[in-house]
């Protein structure tokens, strides 16, 4: 599951860490090379153990994570990346009854590998850029995203997840003055993490998503990013095509391991 290039495992492990910083969990507790993350149960990325590196005792670390989440009234979830997670940890999780779900690609490219040359649509998209999520940006994003969450999640997104401790840009693409597509890029550790791409149902397959991504790439460059990366679920063909269309390449995969009550 590695990229075509040699030696990307180290880079992939770095991207796992930078992705975590781009989506800031409310509570993070270090346990050896692992990070226990909790954010009111909103999104798996912010409510899972990022397995990164070794721990002295795998079974003890799993038990400690289970206790961490139990004390918060949550089920334990582990995020295991091909780049960061030692194979023996996966064996330990599976032996403890955890099952892998939601395989996701990390796609990445250096800045000079990004291609913005695709023709723009004739729909006169207008891109607006801000340093924080405006009401119109969030309304467009939430209209696409809200079906996956409880109503209370809206405050967690606005007040925690969308406020990273790193430079960020929020792009809104409008048509006839109406927001139709949005996205965010967070630049941390010299890399731009593209996330929160969302396109209204009425504007899909018309180039709006590409217009957002092009502007996000430009904003990342202005913020000094030397590369760009994004996480896309393996069955999301549209997003994979969008990201590979600008030159992002498959680096590695991660999965979430959930127990019987996960």
Secondary structure, DSSP 4 states (H G I P E B T S, - for coil): ---SSTTHHHHHHHHHHHHHHHS--SEEEEETTEEEEESTT--SGGGSEEE-S--S-HHHHHHHHHHHHHTTT---EEEEETTTS-HHHHHHHHHTT-EEEEEEEEEEEEGGG----SPPPSS--EEEEESS--HHHHHHHHHHHGGGS-TTHHHHIIIIIT--SSEEEEEEEEETTEEEEEEEEEEETTEEEEEEEEE-GGGTTTTHHHHHHHHHHHHHHHTT-SEEEEEEETT-HHHHHHHHHTT-EEEEEEEEEE-TT-
